[in-house]
Each structure stands twice: as structure tokens, then as C-alpha cells.
Amino acid sequence: MEPRLTEISANQALLYLGYKGGGIPEDVDAAIARCSRVILDTARPRAVYKLFPWDPDRPLRGTEFTPGGRDIRKLLRESHHVILFGATLGSEIEQLLRRAQVRDMADAVVLDCCASAAIENVCDNLCTDLQAELDGYLTDRFSPGYGDFPFAQQPEFCRVLDMSRRIGVNLTPGGLMIPQKSVTALMGVADRPQPMRFRGCAYCSQFETCVYRREGASCGRV
């Protein structure tokens, strides 16, 4: 299954920039559009995933890895399988961001936010493609460091997927992924539709005019 980068949400990029509504300045809008085009042209997304039977009391089949925390058990309580996946925009984006940081920090910030929105799009598309192939319904995705899923399990998570060899993602001694615009997450597969979390303001049609956002809040409905 080939990973797909199909679009970069301007609303999501604005959220990463700390935008709180009230009209988008033309220069910011233009910078996001320009940086989005650069990211779309430069990114070479890669992804890897594995499907395992799910038993909360046993390590994943063929491994010694058991995802930790109560939140994972809650997420997967109706699941019979679990998918582990990793995705990245590739080393090309890492190099692009580093060059921008030397040349123009303001430009680098916008590029970074657009790249963050881009990896979310890759993950969303991967979930959509997996759902189309599976006999079942996906849960929401959940990453090491979310809730009480220990971030300390990131190295083991990456080893299970063999991410260094398969998609070129490595870890720093502190567990951060290189290239930085990379994601690891797991999802359950259940026999009926599963509840999804609040997706955020970037998906709302009222993003630009929302009175809640002007106050730094959210209606929590999306």
C-alpha cells in the first residue's frame, strides 16, 4: 500500500501557527499557500504497518511488545486485531526544513507547520486506505506519549515495525524520530463502528469566524 499525500490543510497549518481567528492576514495566507506547494513537491512519504491479533494479556504475536496503559485497553476493548503503523514525509523534508532555518526563520516556521499538517494528511489517508481493505472497523489512532501510553515504548514500537530499515526513520537517544515529520500510532480493528475523538477546529467550516477561537477556546463539537 503506497502512502498518499493529497493535500495540506491551511486551517491545520494555521492552528500550528497559533492562529486564533478574526480574519487571515493576506501575507500569512500567501505564505501558507507557497510553503504548502513546496512541501507537496518535496515530500516523499513512506509508511509501514503490521496487523496483529489483539489479546490485552499477551504480547503481540511474534514479539515481546505489549502496548502499555489503561487508555490502550479502553481504546481496544472491542477490537480483535490491532494495527501498528509508522509514516514519514521523508528525509527530503528534513533537509528542506534545516536549510530554511539557516536562510529565513520566519519561512522555516511556516514550512514546519505545513509539514506537520502534511504528515497528518498522510496518516489520515493511510487510515482510509486500510479501512477499505479490512473486514472490520478501525478505532481512532493512538501514539506513544498520548494519555498513559508510555512514550518510553517508542523504541520498542519502532523495532517491531523495523522502521529504520523499511522507511528510514531512526530515533535519537531521547526517543525522538528523525526525520522529525514522522508518526507512529496504533489502531484497533473491531466488528462494529467505533467512537472517534474530537477532531479539532481545523475540520470546521466556521474556522475563520468562530467566536470561541477568538477567545482561545473551542466548542468541542467537531
C-alpha positions in Angstrom: 0.0 0.0 0.0 1.5 3.3 -1.1 1.2 6.2 1.3 -0.5 9.3 -0.1 0.0 13.0 0.5 -3.0 14.6 -1.2 -3.4 18.0 0.4 -2.3 20.3 3.2 -5.0 21.8 5.3 -4.4 25.5 5.6 -6.6 25.6 8.7 -4.5 23.0 10.4 -1.3 24.9 9.5 -2.9 28.0 11.0 -3.6 26.1 14.2 0.0 25.0 14.4 1.0 28.7 13.9 -1.2 29.6 16.9 -3.8 31.4 14.8 -6.9 32.3 16.8 -9.3 33.6 14.2 -10.5 37.1 13.2 -9.5 37.0 9.6 -6.4 35.6 8.0 -3.8 38.2 7.0 -3.0 38.1 3.3 0.7 37.6 3.8 0.1 34.7 6.1 -2.4 33.1 3.7 0.1 33.6 0.9 3.0 32.1 2.9 1.0 29.0 3.8 0.0 28.5 0.1 3.6 28.9 -1.1 5.0 26.6 1.6 2.3 24.0 1.0 3.3 23.8 -2.6 6.9 23.4 -1.7 6.1 20.6 0.8 3.8 18.8 -1.7 6.6 19.0 -4.3 9.4 17.8 -2.0 7.8 15.2 0.3 8.4 11.5 -0.4 6.1 9.9 2.1 6.8 6.3 3.2 4.8 4.1 5.6 4.9 0.6 7.1 2.3 -1.3 9.1 1.7 -4.6 10.7 -1.6 -6.4 11.8 -1.7 -8.5 14.9 -4.4 -10.4 16.8 -5.2 -8.5 19.9 -5.1 -10.1 23.4 -4.6 -7.5 26.2 -3.0 -10.1 28.4 -0.3 -11.2 25.9 2.5 -9.6 23.9 1.7 -9.0 20.2 2.2 -12.3 18.3 5.8 -12.9 17.4 7.1 -10.1 19.6 7.7 -9.3 23.2 5.8 -6.0 22.9 2.7 -5.2 24.9 1.3 -1.6 24.4 1.0 -0.2 27.9 -1.5 1.9 29.8 -5.2 1.9 30.6 -6.1 4.1 27.7 -4.9 1.5 25.2 -7.1 -1.2 26.8 -10.1 1.2 26.7 -9.4 2.1 23.1 -9.1 -1.6 22.1 -11.8 -3.1 24.3 -13.9 -4.2 21.4 -11.1 -4.9 19.0 -10.0 -8.4 17.8 -6.9 -7.1 16.0 -4.5 -4.2 16.3 -2.5 -2.3 13.6 0.8 -0.7 14.4 2.0 1.8 11.8 4.7 4.3 11.1 4.7 7.1 8.5 7.2 9.8 7.4 7.4 12.6 4.9 11.0 11.5 4.2 14.5 12.9 4.7 13.9 15.4 1.9 11.6 17.4 4.1 14.1 17.2 7.0 16.7 18.7 4.7 14.3 21.4 3.4 13.5 22.5 7.0 17.1 22.7 8.0 18.0 24.8 5.0 15.1 27.1 5.8 16.2 27.5 9.4 19.6 28.9 8.2 18.1 31.1 5.5 14.9 32.5 7.0 13.5 31.5 10.4 10.1 33.1 9.6 9.8 31.0 6.5 11.0 27.9 8.3 8.3 28.3 10.9 5.6 28.3 8.2 7.2 25.4 6.4 7.4 23.4 9.6 3.7 24.0 10.3 2.7 23.0 6.8 4.8 19.8 7.1 3.1 18.9 10.3 -0.3 19.3 8.5 1.1 17.2 5.7 2.1 14.2 7.8 -1.4 14.3 9.4 -2.8 14.0 5.8 -0.6 11.0 5.1 -1.8 9.3 8.3 -5.5 10.1 7.5 -5.1 8.7 4.0 -3.4 5.6 5.3 -6.3 5.0 7.8 -8.8 5.5 5.0 -7.0 3.0 2.7 -6.6 0.4 5.5 -10.3 0.7 6.3 -11.2 0.0 2.7 -9.1 -3.2 2.8 -10.1 -4.6 6.2 -13.1 -6.7 7.3 -14.0 -4.6 10.3 -14.0 -1.0 11.6 -10.9 1.0 12.8 -10.7 2.7 16.1 -9.1 6.1 16.4 -5.3 6.1 16.2 -3.2 6.4 19.4 0.5 7.2 19.6 3.2 6.6 22.2 3.1 9.6 24.6 -0.7 10.0 24.2 -2.6 9.6 27.5 -0.9 7.0 29.6 0.6 5.1 26.6 4.3 5.4 27.7 6.5 7.4 25.4 9.3 5.1 26.7 7.8 2.4 24.5 8.7 4.3 21.3 11.9 2.4 20.7 10.3 -1.0 21.0 7.4 0.2 18.8 9.8 1.2 16.1 11.7 -2.1 16.4 8.6 -4.1 15.9 8.0 -2.3 12.6 11.7 -2.3 11.6 11.2 1.4 10.8 14.9 2.2 10.4 15.4 -0.3 7.6 12.0 -0.2 6.0 11.2 3.6 5.9 14.4 5.3 7.1 13.1 6.5 10.4 15.6 6.5 13.3 15.4 7.5 16.9 17.5 10.0 18.9 18.7 8.8 22.4 15.7 10.6 23.8 13.3 8.7 21.6 12.5 11.5 19.1 12.1 10.4 15.4 14.4 11.5 12.6 13.1 12.7 10.1 11.1 14.8 12.6 7.9 14.8 10.4 7.2 11.1 11.2 4.4 9.5 13.2 3.9 6.2 15.0 0.5 5.0 16.1 -1.7 2.0 16.7 -5.4 1.4 15.9 -7.8 -1.4 16.7 -10.0 -3.4 14.4 -13.5 -4.1 15.7 -16.7 -5.7 14.4 -18.7 -2.5 14.7 -18.1 1.2 14.2 -16.0 2.8 17.0 -16.3 6.2 18.6 -13.8 8.8 17.4 -12.2 11.6 19.4 -12.8 15.3 18.9 -11.0 16.0 15.6 -10.4 19.7 16.2 -11.1 23.2 14.8 -9.2 22.6 11.6 -12.0 20.4 10.3 -14.8 23.0 11.0 -16.4 25.1 8.3 -16.6 28.0 10.8 -12.9 28.1 11.4 -12.2 31.7 10.3 -15.2 33.3 12.0 -15.5 31.2 15.2 -16.2 33.3 18.3 -14.8 30.6 20.5 -11.5 30.6 18.8 -11.1 34.3 19.2 -11.1 33.7 22.9 -8.7 30.8 22.6 -11.4 28.2 23.3 -13.3 25.5 21.4 -16.9 24.5 21.1 -15.8 20.8 21.2 -18.3 19.7 18.6 -16.2 18.7 15.6 
